[in-house]
Amino acid sequence: MRHASHPDVVKRLKRAEGHLRTVIAMIGDERPCLDLAQQLQAIENAIVNAKKALIHDHIIHCIEQSIKASGPKRKSALKEFAAIAKYL
């Protein structure tokens, strides 16, 4: 299912991909560890932000709709929430 946040998530992941390529090249160029660490932090931040956006969007749109339903679908939504919450 496509969510409104997916284009933003893809943009963040592409940013991380670019930073990762930069770090790989920097290692080959024997750049200082401080520079490498800064780039690795940028990669980590981009991935964490992508994950947060994806999970937030899923909770707001998918799980919320299921919770508003009744019966088995509602129970399933609560299980799904518990499963995705571990990634927060």
HUMOZI-V855258 format. One record per residue. N is the residue number from 0. RES is the residue in three letters. D_FIRST is the distance of its C-alpha to the first C-alpha in whole Angstrom. Layout:
BEGIN
n->N res->RES d_first->D_FIRST
n->N res->RES d_first->D_FIRST
END
This chain:
BEGIN
n->0 res->MET d_first->0
n->1 res->ARG d_first->4
n->2 res->HIS d_first->6
n->3 res->ALA d_first->10
n->4 res->SER d_first->11
n->5 res->HIS d_first->10
n->6 res->PRO d_first->13
n->7 res->ASP d_first->15
n->8 res->VAL d_first->14
n->9 res->VAL d_first->15
n->10 res->LYS d_first->18
n->11 res->ARG d_first->19
n->12 res->LEU d_first->18
n->13 res->LYS d_first->20
n->14 res->ARG d_first->23
n->15 res->ALA d_first->23
n->16 res->GLU d_first->23
n->17 res->GLY d_first->26
n->18 res->HIS d_first->28
n->19 res->LEU d_first->28
n->20 res->ARG d_first->29
n->21 res->THR d_first->32
n->22 res->VAL d_first->33
n->23 res->ILE d_first->33
n->24 res->ALA d_first->36
n->25 res->MET d_first->37
n->26 res->ILE d_first->38
n->27 res->GLY d_first->40
n->28 res->ASP d_first->42
n->29 res->GLU d_first->43
n->30 res->ARG d_first->42
n->31 res->PRO d_first->43
n->32 res->CYS d_first->41
n->33 res->LEU d_first->40
n->34 res->ASP d_first->39
n->35 res->LEU d_first->36
n->36 res->ALA d_first->36
n->37 res->GLN d_first->35
n->38 res->GLN d_first->32
n->39 res->LEU d_first->31
n->40 res->GLN d_first->30
n->41 res->ALA d_first->28
n->42 res->ILE d_first->26
n->43 res->GLU d_first->26
n->44 res->ASN d_first->25
n->45 res->ALA d_first->22
n->46 res->ILE d_first->21
n->47 res->VAL d_first->21
n->48 res->ASN d_first->20
n->49 res->ALA d_first->17
n->50 res->LYS d_first->16
n->51 res->LYS d_first->17
n->52 res->ALA d_first->15
n->53 res->LEU d_first->12
n->54 res->ILE d_first->13
n->55 res->HIS d_first->15
n->56 res->ASP d_first->12
n->57 res->HIS d_first->10
n->58 res->ILE d_first->13
n->59 res->ILE d_first->14
n->60 res->HIS d_first->11
n->61 res->CYS d_first->9
n->62 res->ILE d_first->13
n->63 res->GLU d_first->15
n->64 res->GLN d_first->14
n->65 res->SER d_first->14
n->66 res->ILE d_first->18
n->67 res->LYS d_first->19
n->68 res->ALA d_first->19
n->69 res->SER d_first->21
n->70 res->GLY d_first->23
n->71 res->PRO d_first->21
n->72 res->LYS d_first->17
n->73 res->ARG d_first->19
n->74 res->LYS d_first->20
n->75 res->SER d_first->17
n->76 res->ALA d_first->16
n->77 res->LEU d_first->19
n->78 res->LYS d_first->19
n->79 res->GLU d_first->15
n->80 res->PHE d_first->17
n->81 res->ALA d_first->20
n->82 res->ALA d_first->18
n->83 res->ILE d_first->16
n->84 res->ALA d_first->19
n->85 res->LYS d_first->21
n->86 res->TYR d_first->19
n->87 res->LEU d_first->20
END
